[in-house]
Amino acid sequence: MKKLPIFYLLFSTMFMCSVYAESNSIFEKLTGKWDLVSAENSCRGSKTVHVVSFSHDKRDAFIDFINIPTSSKVSYRVIYNTNSSVTMFLNGENRKIKRTGDLYIWVMEAVDVDRYAWRLYAHDLRDPEPTTSLKCN
């Protein structure tokens, strides 16, 4: 009886690794220099220009706002990813969803090749209007 759970564990681990490898391209899509679509002087002098990067092991995401006098780097812990999104917790954030006690959930979704949108899951509601960023050349 003990062999079945071990076999199941090995099989499920191999399956999860293959799914992770296939969906790894989302990290490549989201890596780069971005700015908010609504920003004045988008991708040039805007204070919302930011660089998105991920750790080598894809467990952490970093956003560095490059046009702010003092370095403003924000980091996230990656929970999981799909082919079109990365779901994360904001490091150091203490806000919690009142009903469940869970931390806020941040989702970075690739809209297309040169746009991504943030979705925030908090207070038991999905953020109705995501913030969209445009890739800078």
N, CA and C of each residue as an Amber inpcrd file, in Angstrom:
protein
   411
   0.8080000  -1.2060000   0.0000000   0.0000000   0.0000000   0.0000000
   0.8490000   1.2670000   0.0000000   2.0370000   1.2130000   0.5460000
   2.8650000   2.4130000   0.6090000   3.4310000   2.7910000  -0.7570000
   3.5050000   1.8330000  -1.6910000   4.0540000   2.1250000  -3.0100000
   3.1190000   3.0020000  -3.8360000   1.8440000   2.8640000  -3.6810000
   0.8900000   3.6550000  -4.4440000   1.0200000   5.1520000  -4.1500000
   1.0490000   5.5790000  -2.8930000   1.2090000   7.0130000  -2.6470000
   2.5460000   7.5530000  -3.1580000   3.6170000   6.7760000  -3.0520000
   4.9160000   7.2350000  -3.5510000   4.8610000   7.3800000  -5.0660000
   4.2850000   6.3880000  -5.7500000   4.1320000   6.4690000  -7.1960000
   3.3030000   7.6960000  -7.5780000   2.1990000   7.8930000  -6.8650000
   1.3320000   9.0450000  -7.1270000   2.1010000  10.3470000  -6.9420000
   2.8960000  10.4330000  -5.8770000   3.6700000  11.6370000  -5.5950000
   4.6780000  11.9020000  -6.7070000   5.3940000  10.8700000  -7.1370000
   6.3680000  11.0330000  -8.2150000   5.6960000  11.4450000  -9.5160000
   4.5910000  10.8030000  -9.8480000   3.8670000  11.1280000 -11.0770000
   3.3560000  12.5660000 -11.0470000   2.7430000  12.9630000  -9.9320000
   2.1880000  14.3130000  -9.8500000   3.2930000  15.3620000  -9.8770000
   4.4520000  15.0660000  -9.2740000   5.5730000  16.0060000  -9.2960000
   6.0960000  16.1630000 -10.7170000   6.2320000  15.0630000 -11.4490000
   6.6880000  15.1480000 -12.8340000   5.6930000  15.9320000 -13.6740000
   4.3980000  15.7180000 -13.4580000   3.3770000  16.4420000 -14.2010000
   3.4530000  17.9360000 -13.9030000   3.5910000  18.3000000 -12.6300000
   3.6540000  19.7040000 -12.2480000   4.8760000  20.3650000 -12.8560000
   6.0110000  19.6830000 -12.8750000   7.2230000  20.2540000 -13.4610000
   7.0550000  20.4840000 -14.9500000   6.4040000  19.5620000 -15.6530000
   6.2130000  19.7460000 -17.0870000   5.2560000  20.8950000 -17.3600000
   4.2260000  21.0660000 -16.5540000   3.3060000  22.1900000 -16.7180000
   4.0390000  23.4970000 -16.4590000   4.8760000  23.5320000 -15.4280000
   5.6370000  24.7370000 -15.0990000   6.5470000  25.1150000 -16.2580000
   7.2300000  24.1330000 -16.8460000   8.1470000  24.4210000 -17.9500000
   7.3930000  24.9830000 -19.1520000   6.2150000  24.4460000 -19.4530000
   5.4380000  24.9270000 -20.5840000   4.9390000  26.3500000 -20.3700000
   4.5990000  26.6960000 -19.1480000   4.0420000  28.0200000 -18.8930000
   5.1130000  29.0340000 -18.5040000   6.3800000  28.6500000 -18.5930000
   7.4820000  29.5210000 -18.2140000   7.5650000  30.7710000 -19.0900000
   7.0190000  30.7480000 -20.3090000   7.1130000  31.8800000 -21.2150000
   6.3930000  33.1230000 -20.7000000   5.4520000  32.9810000 -19.7820000
   4.7750000  34.1600000 -19.2270000   5.7900000  35.0720000 -18.5530000
   6.8160000  34.5040000 -17.9440000   7.8430000  35.3160000 -17.3020000
   8.6280000  36.1240000 -18.3320000   8.8820000  35.5220000 -19.4880000
   9.5620000  36.2390000 -20.5660000   8.6750000  37.3580000 -21.1060000
   7.3780000  37.0950000 -21.2540000   6.4480000  38.1110000 -21.7620000
   6.3860000  39.3170000 -20.8390000   6.4170000  39.0880000 -19.5360000
   6.2410000  40.1830000 -18.5800000   7.5390000  40.8820000 -18.1970000
   8.6740000  40.2920000 -18.5040000   9.9600000  40.9090000 -18.1880000
  10.2110000  42.0770000 -19.1320000  10.6390000  43.2110000 -18.5870000
  10.9760000  44.3580000 -19.4270000  10.5620000  45.6760000 -18.8140000
  10.6510000  46.7210000 -19.6290000  10.3390000  48.0930000 -19.2180000
   8.9100000  48.4220000 -19.6420000   8.1310000  48.9580000 -18.6940000
   6.7090000  49.2180000 -18.8950000   6.3260000  50.5940000 -18.3580000
   5.1660000  51.0880000 -18.7660000   4.5820000  52.2920000 -18.1830000
   3.0610000  52.1740000 -18.2330000   2.4080000  52.9030000 -17.3400000
   0.9490000  52.8950000 -17.3120000   0.4130000  53.4760000 -18.6090000
  -0.6400000  52.8820000 -19.1240000  -1.2540000  53.3520000 -20.3630000
  -1.7180000  54.7940000 -20.2150000  -2.2210000  55.1520000 -19.0560000
  -2.7710000  56.4920000 -18.8320000  -1.7170000  57.5430000 -18.4770000
  -0.4530000  57.1590000 -18.3910000   0.5910000  58.0910000 -17.9600000
   0.8860000  59.1480000 -19.0120000   1.0830000  60.3930000 -18.5290000
   1.5030000  61.4700000 -19.4130000   2.9810000  61.2430000 -19.7070000
   3.4240000  61.5140000 -20.9320000   4.8030000  61.2350000 -21.3590000
   5.1320000  59.7530000 -21.1950000   4.2020000  58.9150000 -21.5430000
   4.3490000  57.4740000 -21.3640000   5.6810000  56.9690000 -21.9180000
   6.3720000  56.1750000 -21.1060000   7.6540000  55.5370000 -21.4230000
   8.8250000  56.5090000 -21.5400000   8.6360000  57.7640000 -21.2210000
   9.7520000  58.7120000 -21.2920000  10.0240000  59.2880000 -19.9100000
   9.3700000  60.3530000 -19.5500000   9.6580000  61.0020000 -18.2820000
   8.6690000  60.6880000 -17.1800000   7.7610000  59.8000000 -17.4400000
   6.7170000  59.4740000 -16.4780000   7.3030000  58.8480000 -15.2150000
   6.7070000  59.1680000 -14.0670000   7.1460000  58.5820000 -12.8020000
   6.6480000  57.1480000 -12.6260000   5.8090000  56.7010000 -13.5520000
   5.2840000  55.3310000 -13.4410000   6.0310000  54.3410000 -14.3410000
   7.0950000  54.7930000 -15.0200000   7.9140000  53.8630000 -15.8120000
   8.5400000  52.8710000 -14.8440000   8.4380000  51.6010000 -15.1750000
   8.9520000  50.5700000 -14.2680000   9.5210000  49.3880000 -15.0450000
  10.4390000  48.6980000 -14.3910000  11.0520000  47.5070000 -14.9720000
  10.5650000  46.3000000 -14.1750000  10.0280000  45.3160000 -14.8820000
   9.5630000  44.0750000 -14.2730000  10.6320000  43.0090000 -14.5060000
  10.9900000  42.3120000 -13.4280000  11.9400000  41.2010000 -13.5460000
  11.5480000  40.1030000 -12.5690000  12.1280000  38.9350000 -12.7730000
  11.8460000  37.7820000 -11.9360000  13.1570000  37.1390000 -11.5090000
  13.1430000  36.5350000 -10.3380000  14.3250000  35.8220000  -9.8750000
  14.5820000  34.6310000 -10.7980000  15.7950000  34.1160000 -10.7440000
  16.1720000  32.9900000 -11.6040000  15.2380000  31.7940000 -11.4220000
  14.8310000  31.5360000 -10.1800000  13.9620000  30.3850000  -9.9080000
  12.4760000  30.7080000 -10.0880000  12.1520000  31.9270000 -10.4890000
  10.7730000  32.3750000 -10.7680000   9.8810000  32.3840000  -9.5280000
  10.4890000  32.4170000  -8.3560000   9.7060000  32.4550000  -7.1160000
   9.4430000  33.8800000  -6.6480000  10.1870000  34.8500000  -7.1980000
  10.0290000  36.2450000  -6.8000000   9.9170000  37.1320000  -8.0220000
   9.0950000  38.1740000  -7.8910000   8.9420000  39.1750000  -8.9430000
   9.3860000  40.5120000  -8.3610000   9.9660000  41.3620000  -9.2160000
  10.4500000  42.6700000  -8.7810000   9.9560000  43.7340000  -9.7430000
   9.5320000  44.8500000  -9.1870000   9.1380000  45.9970000  -9.9930000
   9.9430000  47.1860000  -9.4860000  10.7170000  47.7780000 -10.3820000
  11.5960000  48.8940000 -10.0390000  11.1230000  50.1310000 -10.7990000
  10.6260000  51.1300000 -10.0500000  10.1900000  52.3920000 -10.6560000
  11.4400000  53.2300000 -10.8730000  11.8230000  53.4180000 -12.1410000
  13.1470000  53.9610000 -12.4470000  13.2200000  55.4870000 -12.5230000
  12.1130000  56.1950000 -12.5990000  12.1410000  57.6570000 -12.6990000
  11.7920000  58.3470000 -11.3890000  11.9400000  57.6330000 -10.2950000
  11.7060000  58.2140000  -8.9790000  13.0820000  58.4480000  -8.3570000
  13.3330000  59.6720000  -7.8080000  14.6680000  59.9970000  -7.2900000
  15.2540000  58.9450000  -6.3330000  14.4550000  58.4780000  -5.4030000
  14.9510000  57.4210000  -4.5240000  14.4690000  56.0960000  -5.0970000
  15.3530000  55.1410000  -5.1370000  15.0080000  53.8430000  -5.7240000
  13.7470000  53.2890000  -5.0830000  12.8280000  52.8920000  -5.9000000
  11.5660000  52.3510000  -5.4070000  11.3570000  50.9730000  -6.0220000
  11.8590000  49.9620000  -5.3390000  11.7400000  48.5950000  -5.8290000
  10.7560000  47.8440000  -4.9480000   9.7930000  47.1940000  -5.5790000
   8.7680000  46.4410000  -4.8780000   8.9760000  44.9680000  -5.2250000
   8.7720000  44.0850000  -4.2350000   8.9470000  42.6590000  -4.5210000
   7.6970000  41.8750000  -4.1370000   7.4810000  40.8110000  -4.8730000
   6.3270000  39.9340000  -4.7010000   6.8010000  38.4930000  -4.5930000
   6.0220000  37.6560000  -3.9090000   6.2670000  36.2100000  -3.8550000
   5.2930000  35.5520000  -4.8210000   5.8190000  34.8450000  -5.8070000
   4.9920000  34.1700000  -6.8000000   4.3320000  32.9480000  -6.1540000
   3.0200000  32.8660000  -6.2780000   2.2650000  31.7260000  -5.7530000
   2.1540000  30.6580000  -6.8410000   1.7340000  31.0830000  -8.0330000
   1.6420000  30.1770000  -9.1730000   1.5370000  30.9940000 -10.4360000
   1.6510000  30.3240000 -11.5740000   1.5260000  31.0090000 -12.8540000
   0.7810000  30.1300000 -13.8490000   0.2170000  30.7970000 -14.8500000
  -0.4040000  30.1080000 -15.9790000   0.2940000  30.6210000 -17.2320000
  -0.1890000  30.2580000 -18.3970000   0.4010000  30.7610000 -19.6410000
   0.1390000  32.2470000 -19.8480000  -0.8230000  32.8140000 -19.0930000
  -1.1710000  34.2190000 -19.3160000  -1.1010000  35.0920000 -18.0570000
  -0.7380000  34.5210000 -16.9040000  -0.7170000  35.3470000 -15.6930000
   0.2350000  34.7900000 -14.6400000   0.6000000  35.6950000 -13.7210000
   1.4040000  35.3280000 -12.5590000   0.6560000  35.8340000 -11.3310000
   0.3840000  34.9450000 -10.3960000  -0.3690000  35.2720000  -9.1870000
   0.6050000  35.3660000  -8.0240000   0.4820000  36.4530000  -7.2140000
   1.5010000  36.7490000  -6.2130000   0.9280000  37.3620000  -4.9380000
   1.7640000  37.3450000  -3.8980000   1.5600000  38.1300000  -2.6790000
   2.5840000  39.2510000  -2.6990000   2.1960000  40.4460000  -2.2700000
   3.1220000  41.5630000  -2.1290000   3.9160000  41.3640000  -0.8410000
   5.2450000  41.2820000  -0.9460000   6.0760000  41.0830000   0.2430000
   5.9000000  42.2430000   1.2190000   5.7070000  41.9070000   2.4700000
   5.5550000  42.9100000   3.5180000   4.1480000  43.4620000   3.6740000
   3.2440000  43.0630000   2.8140000   1.8730000  43.5660000   2.9150000
   1.1350000  42.8020000   4.0120000   0.4660000  43.5460000   4.8850000
  -0.2620000  42.9350000   5.9920000  -1.7750000  42.9750000   5.8230000
  -2.2490000  43.6860000   4.8030000  -3.7000000  43.7680000   4.6040000
  -4.2500000  42.3790000   4.3130000  -5.4120000  42.1080000   4.8700000
  -6.0350000  40.7970000   4.6850000  -7.4920000  40.9510000   4.2940000
  -7.9930000  39.9600000   3.5970000  -9.4070000  39.9080000   3.2430000
 -10.1690000  39.6210000   4.5370000 -11.0940000  40.4890000   4.8810000
 -11.7660000  40.4070000   6.1850000 -12.4820000  39.0810000   6.4240000
 -13.2050000  38.6200000   5.4470000 -14.0190000  37.4220000   5.6440000
 -13.1760000  36.1610000   5.8370000 -12.0490000  36.0670000   5.1000000
 -11.2640000  34.8370000   5.1320000  -9.9660000  34.9450000   5.9220000
  -9.4710000  36.1630000   6.1040000  -8.1810000  36.3500000   6.7690000
  -6.9940000  36.1210000   5.8510000  -7.2470000  35.8800000   4.5620000
  -6.1690000  35.6660000   3.5960000  -5.5550000  36.9960000   3.1770000
  -4.2810000  36.9490000   2.7820000  -3.6180000  38.1400000   2.2560000
  -4.2270000  38.5270000   0.9110000  -4.0870000  39.8130000   0.5550000
  -4.5210000  40.2510000  -0.7620000  -3.7520000  39.4530000  -1.8170000
  -4.3860000  39.2050000  -2.9380000  -3.7700000  38.4570000  -4.0260000
  -3.6340000  39.3840000  -5.2280000  -2.4180000  39.4890000  -5.7420000
  -2.1080000  40.3320000  -6.8850000  -1.8840000  39.4330000  -8.1020000
  -2.5640000  39.7560000  -9.2160000  -2.4230000  38.9590000 -10.4310000
  -1.9720000  39.8720000 -11.5690000  -0.8370000  39.5340000 -12.1600000
  -0.3090000  40.2550000 -13.3170000  -0.6920000  39.4350000 -14.5430000
  -1.5730000  39.9930000 -15.3830000  -2.0980000  39.2600000 -16.5380000
  -1.5750000  39.8520000 -17.8400000  -1.0440000  39.0150000 -18.7090000
  -0.6330000  39.4630000 -20.0370000  -1.8980000  39.6660000 -20.8680000
  -2.1370000  40.8940000 -21.2930000  -3.3100000  41.2010000 -22.1150000
  -3.0080000  40.8360000 -23.5630000  -1.8400000  41.2320000 -24.0380000
  -1.3240000  40.8360000 -25.3420000   0.1950000  40.9950000 -25.2720000
   0.8820000  40.9920000 -26.4100000   2.3520000  40.9960000 -26.3680000
   2.9610000  42.2710000 -25.7910000   2.2290000  43.3820000 -25.8310000
   2.8010000  44.6240000 -25.3260000   1.9520000  45.3090000 -24.2470000
   1.0800000  44.5550000 -23.5810000   0.2770000  45.0970000 -22.4920000
   0.0920000  44.0480000 -21.4030000   0.1020000  44.5420000 -20.1540000
  -0.2900000  43.6830000 -19.0410000  -1.2070000  44.4650000 -18.1300000
  -1.9900000  43.7560000 -17.3520000  -2.9410000  44.3880000 -16.4310000
  -2.7850000  43.7600000 -15.0480000  -2.9520000  44.6020000 -14.0250000
  -2.9790000  44.1240000 -12.6430000  -4.4140000  43.8600000 -12.2430000
  -4.6250000  42.7860000 -11.5490000  -5.9150000  42.5240000 -10.9010000
  -5.6170000  42.2870000  -9.4420000  -6.4220000  42.8810000  -8.5980000
  -6.2570000  42.7400000  -7.1570000  -7.4880000  42.0440000  -6.5890000
  -7.2540000  40.9620000  -5.8720000  -8.3410000  40.2540000  -5.2090000
  -8.2760000  40.5970000  -3.7310000  -9.2590000  41.3700000  -3.2900000
  -9.2950000  41.8300000  -1.9070000 -10.7430000  42.1080000  -1.5210000
 -11.0330000  42.0390000  -0.2460000 -12.3740000  42.3130000   0.2650000
 -13.4520000  41.5160000  -0.4630000 -13.0920000  40.2870000  -0.8360000
 -14.0230000  39.3580000  -1.4640000 -14.5310000  39.8170000  -2.8270000
 -13.8850000  40.8180000  -3.4090000 -14.2970000  41.3030000  -4.7220000
 -13.1120000  41.3130000  -5.6660000 -13.3860000  41.1030000  -6.9150000
 -12.3490000  41.2350000  -7.9290000 -12.3070000  42.7030000  -8.3370000
 -11.0980000  43.2560000  -8.4120000 -10.9200000  44.6510000  -8.7970000
 -11.6170000  44.8820000 -10.1390000 -12.6320000  45.7640000 -10.1830000
 -13.4280000  45.9180000 -11.4040000 -12.6730000  46.5550000 -12.5640000
 -11.7160000  47.4310000 -12.2940000 -10.9940000  48.0970000 -13.3700000
  -9.5040000  47.8920000 -13.1800000  -8.9170000  46.9420000 -13.9090000
  -7.4950000  46.6870000 -13.7310000  -6.6360000  47.8360000 -14.2520000
  -5.4700000  48.0050000 -13.6770000  -4.5040000  48.9930000 -14.1340000
  -3.6970000  48.3560000 -15.2450000  -3.6510000  49.0000000 -16.4160000
  -2.9810000  48.4240000 -17.5660000  -1.6810000  49.1660000 -17.8660000
  -0.6430000  48.4000000 -18.1820000   0.6550000  48.9700000 -18.5560000
   1.0070000  48.5750000 -19.9710000   1.7850000  49.4520000 -20.6240000
   2.2070000  49.2790000 -22.0130000   3.7060000  49.0580000 -22.0340000
   4.1810000  48.1040000 -22.8390000   5.6100000  47.8250000 -22.9300000
   6.3170000  48.9530000 -23.6550000   7.4250000  49.4010000 -23.0920000
   8.2240000  50.4650000 -23.7030000   9.2730000  49.8310000 -24.6230000
   9.6050000  50.5060000 -25.7100000  10.6240000  49.9820000 -26.6530000
  11.9990000  50.3850000 -26.2520000
